[in-house]
Amino acid sequence: MSIGAGIALIVIGAILVFAINVDTSQFVDLDMIGYIMMAAGAVALLLGLVFLFRRRSTEQVTRTVDPAVGERVTRTESRTSGDGTV
């Protein structure tokens, strides 16, 4: 979710800086707000990518064969975020 939010902030900030030419210097500076939103979007995008690549997934499959019944398969999957099991 943070990757999408970061991209959205970058796009909205770029629209405020480059596409809107309204003189609101008496109340608020839209260019500065746009630059701040683009910077916040870049930080959110980078944090989202860091957290995405830190997540790991392992899968363990154990097969045991019972001659009377047939084959029984046990599958265990765990996801870790680097700090502990999630």
Phi, psi and omega per residue, in radians:
M1 nan -0.603 -3.100
S2 -1.225 -0.447 3.091
I3 -1.181 -0.795 3.111
G4 -1.143 -0.691 3.105
A5 -1.145 -0.678 3.113
G6 -1.117 -0.750 3.109
I7 -1.131 -0.712 3.125
A8 -1.099 -0.742 3.117
L9 -1.116 -0.693 3.121
I10 -1.112 -0.772 -3.124
V11 -1.145 -0.809 -3.137
I12 -1.123 -0.702 3.092
G13 -1.110 -0.712 3.119
A14 -1.152 -0.650 3.084
I15 -1.110 -0.742 3.129
L16 -1.120 -0.656 -3.080
V17 -1.378 -0.844 -2.931
F18 -1.750 -0.405 -3.006
A19 -1.828 -0.462 -3.074
I20 -1.753 2.124 3.125
N21 -2.054 1.229 3.135
V22 -2.002 2.336 3.140
D23 -1.459 1.746 3.097
T24 -2.141 0.577 -3.068
S25 -1.176 -0.324 3.110
Q26 -1.267 -0.562 -3.051
F27 -1.870 -0.944 -3.034
V28 -2.627 2.578 3.124
D29 -1.685 1.819 -3.091
L30 -1.163 -0.543 3.108
D31 -1.111 -0.769 -3.138
M32 -1.144 -0.719 3.101
I33 -1.098 -0.693 3.099
G34 -1.097 -0.764 3.116
Y35 -1.135 -0.673 3.111
I36 -1.143 -0.726 3.120
M37 -1.147 -0.665 3.111
M38 -1.160 -0.683 3.109
A39 -1.159 -0.754 3.111
A40 -1.130 -0.649 3.085
G41 -1.140 -0.676 3.104
A42 -1.144 -0.714 3.108
V43 -1.138 -0.760 3.128
A44 -1.122 -0.680 3.115
L45 -1.134 -0.785 3.129
L46 -1.129 -0.735 3.106
L47 -1.125 -0.687 3.097
G48 -1.097 -0.711 3.104
L49 -1.183 -0.687 3.113
V50 -1.089 -0.805 -3.138
F51 -1.196 -0.545 3.105
L52 -1.158 -0.747 -3.096
F53 -1.387 -0.313 3.091
R54 -1.351 -0.410 -3.106
R55 -1.268 2.288 3.128
R56 -2.175 2.684 3.122
S57 -2.314 2.318 3.070
T58 -2.178 2.544 3.132
E59 -2.305 2.328 -3.103
Q60 -2.160 2.197 -3.136
V61 -2.045 2.214 3.104
T62 -2.083 2.171 3.120
R63 -1.935 2.201 3.055
T64 -2.162 2.418 -3.097
V65 -1.953 2.154 3.059
D66 -1.812 2.076 -3.060
P67 -1.069 -0.509 -3.082
A68 -1.390 -0.640 -3.024
V69 -1.763 -0.706 -3.062
G70 2.317 -2.537 -3.084
E71 -1.756 2.386 3.096
R72 -2.097 2.282 -3.092
V73 -2.039 2.280 3.073
T74 -2.032 2.208 -3.120
R75 -2.157 2.300 3.106
T76 -2.195 2.296 3.121
E77 -2.236 2.351 3.094
S78 -2.358 2.498 3.095
R79 -2.015 2.317 3.125
T80 -2.141 2.599 3.136
S81 -1.890 0.248 3.134
G82 1.688 -0.433 -3.107
D83 -1.787 -0.420 -3.113
G84 3.019 3.141 -3.126
T85 -1.365 2.325 -3.135
V86 -1.756 nan nan
